[in-house]
Amino acid sequence: MRSSSRLLGALAAATFALAGCAPTSAGAPPMSAEAQATVPLTIHTARGKIVYAVEVATTMQEQARGLMYRTSLPDHGGMIFPMSPPRDASFWMKNTYIPLDLIFIRADGTIARIAANAVPEDLSPIPSGEPVAAVLEIVGGGAAADGIAEGDRVEWKKR
């Protein structure tokens, strides 16, 4: 019995590690495909400041749903997934219908990694590669178009 509870705990941890674009349960209907309130987010790049209006996924439910079931994303819109304490993160694209750039952000606000143009509905894990304090999802190709690069600094209003 003890080994089965360890296995269940490990499975629960693995499921949460794939949060962001992952469903809370297989076949679960979307809670809402409507955008929620946004906060300003600024990325300091070599070209200057780039401003986004992003949704903040703070609850486990919001993080599990992420941008699933969306068919579009506003220009300079997206979603940020704060993580406290910072941790290794891994996302997937299940039930995500639009390509996304995943921007992994360190605790000091600098960009650790950009996973560009994640393939819609792909179940392959997209890892952060190191502990991160947040992950930003924007439209696929947006990072390159705006000149966003690893090492750039990200700031947003915490709610």
MARLOTI-342323 format. One line per 2 residues: number of its first residue (from 0); for each residue x, y, z of N, C-alpha, C, O. Coordinates in steps of 0.2 Angstrom, whole numbers. Layout:
<recs>
NUM	X/Y/Z/X/Y/Z/X/Y/Z/X/Y/Z ~ ...
</recs>
This chain:
<recs>
0	4/-6/0/0/0/0/4/6/0/3/11/-3 ~ 10/6/4/14/12/4/17/14/-3/18/20/-4
2	19/9/-6/22/10/-13/17/13/-18/19/17/-22 ~ 11/11/-17/6/13/-22/4/21/-20/3/25/-25
4	5/23/-14/4/30/-12/10/34/-14/9/40/-16 ~ 16/31/-14/21/35/-17/21/36/-24/22/41/-27
6	18/30/-28/17/31/-35/12/36/-37/13/40/-41 ~ 6/36/-33/1/41/-34/4/48/-33/3/53/-36
8	8/49/-27/11/56/-26/16/58/-32/16/64/-34 ~ 20/53/-34/24/54/-40/21/56/-46/23/61/-50
10	15/53/-47/11/55/-53/8/61/-52/8/65/-57 ~ 5/63/-47/3/70/-45/8/75/-46/6/80/-49
12	14/74/-44/19/79/-45/21/80/-52/22/85/-54 ~ 21/74/-56/23/75/-63/18/78/-67/19/82/-71
14	11/77/-65/6/81/-68/6/88/-67/6/92/-72 ~ 8/90/-61/8/97/-59/14/100/-63/14/106/-65
16	20/97/-64/26/99/-67/24/101/-74/28/105/-77 ~ 19/98/-77/17/99/-84/12/104/-84/9/105/-90
18	11/108/-79/5/113/-79/7/119/-84/12/119/-86 ~ 2/122/-85/2/128/-90/-2/127/-96/-7/131/-97
20	-1/122/-99/-5/120/-105/-8/113/-104/-10/110/-109 ~ -8/111/-98/-10/104/-97/-17/104/-94/-19/109/-90
22	-21/99/-96/-28/99/-93/-27/97/-86/-23/93/-84 ~ -33/98/-82/-33/96/-75/-35/89/-74/-33/85/-70
24	-39/87/-79/-40/80/-80/-42/78/-87/-44/82/-91 ~ -41/72/-89/-42/70/-96/-49/71/-98/-54/69/-95
26	-50/74/-104/-56/75/-107/-60/81/-103/-66/82/-105 ~ -57/85/-98/-61/90/-95/-62/95/-100/-58/97/-104
28	-69/98/-99/-71/103/-104/-67/110/-102/-65/110/-96 ~ -66/114/-106/-63/121/-104/-67/124/-99/-73/124/-100
30	-64/128/-94/-68/132/-90/-71/138/-93/-77/140/-92 ~ -67/141/-97/-68/147/-101/-63/149/-106/-57/148/-104
32	-64/150/-112/-59/152/-116/-59/159/-117/-55/162/-121 ~ -63/163/-113/-62/170/-113/-56/173/-109/-54/170/-104
34	-54/178/-111/-48/181/-108/-50/184/-101/-56/187/-100 ~ -46/184/-96/-47/187/-90/-44/194/-89/-40/196/-94
36	-44/197/-84/-41/204/-83/-33/203/-84/-30/198/-83 ~ -31/208/-87/-23/208/-88/-20/213/-84/-23/218/-81
38	-13/212/-83/-9/217/-80/-3/219/-85/-2/215/-90 ~ 0/225/-84/5/226/-89/12/222/-87/13/221/-81
40	15/221/-92/22/217/-92/26/220/-97/25/222/-103 ~ 32/222/-94/37/225/-99/44/221/-99/46/218/-94
42	46/220/-105/52/217/-107/57/222/-109/56/225/-114 ~ 63/222/-106/68/227/-108/73/223/-112/77/219/-110
44	73/225/-119/77/222/-124/82/227/-126/82/233/-124 ~ 87/224/-131/92/228/-134/89/234/-138/91/239/-139
46	82/233/-141/79/237/-145/75/243/-141/73/248/-143 ~ 74/241/-134/70/246/-130/65/242/-126/65/236/-126
48	60/245/-123/55/242/-119/49/239/-124/47/243/-129 ~ 47/233/-123/42/230/-126/36/229/-121/38/226/-115
50	30/232/-122/25/231/-117/20/226/-119/17/227/-125 ~ 18/222/-114/13/217/-116/7/218/-110/8/221/-105
52	1/216/-112/-4/215/-107/-6/208/-106/-8/204/-111 ~ -4/205/-100/-4/198/-99/-9/196/-94/-10/200/-89
54	-12/190/-94/-16/187/-89/-11/184/-84/-6/182/-86 ~ -13/184/-78/-9/181/-73/-12/174/-71/-18/174/-68
56	-9/169/-72/-12/162/-69/-9/161/-62/-3/158/-62 ~ -13/162/-57/-10/161/-50/-12/155/-47/-8/152/-43
58	-18/153/-48/-21/147/-45/-19/141/-49/-17/141/-54 ~ -19/135/-45/-17/129/-49/-22/127/-54/-20/125/-60
60	-28/129/-54/-33/128/-59/-31/133/-65/-32/130/-71 ~ -30/139/-64/-28/143/-69/-22/141/-73/-21/141/-79
62	-17/139/-69/-10/137/-72/-11/130/-76/-8/129/-81 ~ -16/126/-73/-17/119/-77/-21/121/-84/-19/118/-89
64	-25/126/-84/-29/127/-90/-25/131/-95/-25/130/-101 ~ -21/136/-92/-16/140/-96/-20/143/-102/-26/146/-101
66	-17/143/-108/-20/145/-114/-24/140/-118/-25/141/-124 ~ -25/134/-115/-29/129/-119/-35/132/-121/-39/136/-119
68	-37/129/-127/-44/130/-130/-44/137/-134/-49/139/-137 ~ -39/141/-133/-39/148/-136/-38/147/-144/-34/143/-146
70	-41/151/-148/-40/151/-155/-36/157/-157/-34/157/-163 ~ -35/161/-153/-31/167/-155/-28/171/-148/-31/169/-143
72	-24/175/-149/-21/179/-143/-20/186/-146/-18/187/-151 ~ -22/191/-142/-21/198/-144/-14/200/-145/-9/197/-142
74	-13/205/-150/-6/207/-151/-4/210/-145/-7/214/-141 ~ 2/208/-143/6/209/-137/2/207/-131/2/211/-125
76	-2/202/-131/-5/199/-126/-2/192/-124/3/190/-127 ~ -4/189/-118/-1/183/-116/-3/181/-109/-8/184/-107
78	0/176/-106/-1/174/-100/5/172/-96/10/170/-99 ~ 6/175/-90/12/173/-86/10/168/-80/4/169/-77
80	14/164/-79/13/159/-73/19/160/-68/24/157/-69 ~ 17/164/-63/22/164/-57/23/158/-53/18/154/-53
82	29/157/-51/31/151/-47/35/153/-41/40/155/-42 ~ 32/152/-35/35/153/-29/35/147/-25/29/145/-23
84	40/144/-23/47/147/-24/49/145/-31/45/140/-34 ~ 54/148/-34/56/146/-41/58/138/-41/60/135/-36
86	56/135/-47/57/128/-48/59/127/-55/57/131/-60 ~ 61/120/-57/61/118/-63/54/117/-66/50/115/-62
88	53/120/-72/46/119/-75/46/116/-81/51/116/-85 ~ 40/113/-83/40/109/-89/33/110/-91/28/109/-88
90	32/112/-98/25/113/-100/24/109/-106/29/106/-109 ~ 18/108/-108/16/105/-115/11/108/-118/8/113/-115
92	9/106/-124/4/110/-128/-3/106/-129/-6/108/-134 ~ -4/102/-125/-11/98/-125/-16/103/-125/-17/107/-121
94	-21/102/-130/-27/106/-131/-25/114/-132/-30/118/-130 ~ -19/115/-134/-17/122/-135/-17/123/-143/-13/119/-146
96	-21/127/-146/-23/127/-153/-18/132/-157/-19/132/-163 ~ -15/136/-153/-11/141/-157/-3/140/-155/-2/138/-149
98	1/141/-160/8/141/-158/10/146/-153/8/152/-153 ~ 14/145/-148/16/149/-143/24/149/-142/28/145/-143
100	26/155/-140/33/156/-137/33/155/-130/29/159/-127 ~ 37/151/-127/37/150/-119/44/154/-117/49/152/-119
102	43/159/-113/49/162/-110/49/161/-103/45/163/-99 ~ 55/158/-101/56/155/-94/60/161/-91/66/163/-93
104	58/163/-85/61/169/-82/63/167/-75/60/164/-71 ~ 70/169/-74/73/168/-67/70/172/-62/66/177/-63
106	72/171/-56/70/175/-50/72/182/-50/69/186/-47 ~ 78/183/-54/80/190/-54/77/194/-60/79/200/-61
108	72/191/-63/69/194/-69/72/193/-76/69/195/-81 ~ 78/190/-76/81/189/-83/78/183/-86/76/178/-83
110	78/183/-93/76/177/-96/81/172/-97/87/173/-99 ~ 79/166/-95/84/160/-95/84/157/-101/89/155/-104
112	78/156/-104/77/152/-110/71/154/-114/66/156/-111 ~ 71/154/-120/65/155/-125/64/148/-129/68/146/-133
114	58/145/-128/56/140/-132/51/143/-137/45/144/-136 ~ 54/144/-143/50/147/-149/45/143/-153/47/137/-154
116	40/145/-154/35/142/-159/33/135/-156/34/130/-160 ~ 31/134/-150/29/127/-148/23/125/-152/19/129/-154
118	24/119/-154/19/116/-159/12/115/-155/12/111/-150 ~ 7/117/-158/0/116/-155/-1/109/-154/0/104/-159
120	-4/107/-149/-7/100/-147/-1/95/-146/-2/89/-145 ~ 5/97/-146/11/93/-145/12/91/-138/11/95/-133
122	12/84/-136/13/82/-129/20/82/-127/21/80/-121 ~ 25/84/-131/32/83/-129/33/89/-123/31/94/-124
124	37/87/-118/38/92/-113/43/97/-115/47/96/-119 ~ 41/103/-113/45/109/-114/48/111/-108/45/115/-104
126	55/110/-106/57/111/-100/61/118/-99/63/121/-104 ~ 61/120/-93/64/127/-92/72/126/-92/75/131/-94
128	74/121/-90/82/120/-90/85/122/-84/91/120/-83 ~ 82/125/-80/84/128/-73/78/130/-69/73/131/-72
130	79/131/-63/74/134/-59/72/141/-61/76/145/-63 ~ 65/142/-62/63/148/-64/57/151/-59/54/147/-56
132	56/158/-59/51/161/-55/45/162/-59/39/163/-56 ~ 45/161/-66/39/163/-70/40/160/-77/46/159/-79
134	34/159/-80/35/157/-87/30/162/-91/24/162/-88 ~ 32/165/-96/27/169/-100/26/166/-107/30/163/-110
136	20/165/-108/17/163/-115/15/168/-119/10/172/-117 ~ 18/169/-125/15/174/-130/14/170/-137/16/165/-137
138	12/174/-141/10/171/-148/17/169/-151/22/172/-150 ~ 17/163/-154/23/160/-157/26/165/-162/22/168/-167
140	32/165/-162/36/170/-166/36/177/-163/40/181/-166 ~ 33/178/-158/33/185/-155/39/187/-152/41/193/-153
142	43/183/-149/49/184/-146/54/187/-151/57/192/-150 ~ 55/183/-157/59/185/-162/57/191/-165/61/196/-167
144	51/192/-166/48/198/-170/50/205/-165/51/210/-168 ~ 49/204/-159/50/209/-154/58/210/-152/59/215/-148
146	62/206/-154/69/206/-152/70/204/-145/75/206/-142 ~ 66/200/-143/67/197/-136/72/192/-136/72/187/-140
148	77/192/-131/82/187/-131/84/185/-124/82/188/-119 ~ 87/179/-123/89/177/-117/93/182/-113/97/186/-117
150	93/183/-107/96/189/-103/92/195/-103/94/199/-98 ~ 87/196/-107/83/202/-106/79/202/-100/79/196/-97
152	77/208/-97/74/208/-91/66/209/-91/64/213/-96 ~ 63/205/-87/55/206/-87/53/208/-81/55/207/-75
154	48/213/-81/44/216/-75/37/215/-76/34/217/-82 ~ 33/214/-71/26/214/-72/23/215/-65/26/215/-60
156	17/218/-65/13/219/-59/11/213/-56/6/210/-58 ~ 13/212/-50/11/206/-46/4/207/-43/3/213/-41
158	-1/203/-43/-7/204/-40/-8/200/-34/-13/201/-31
</recs>
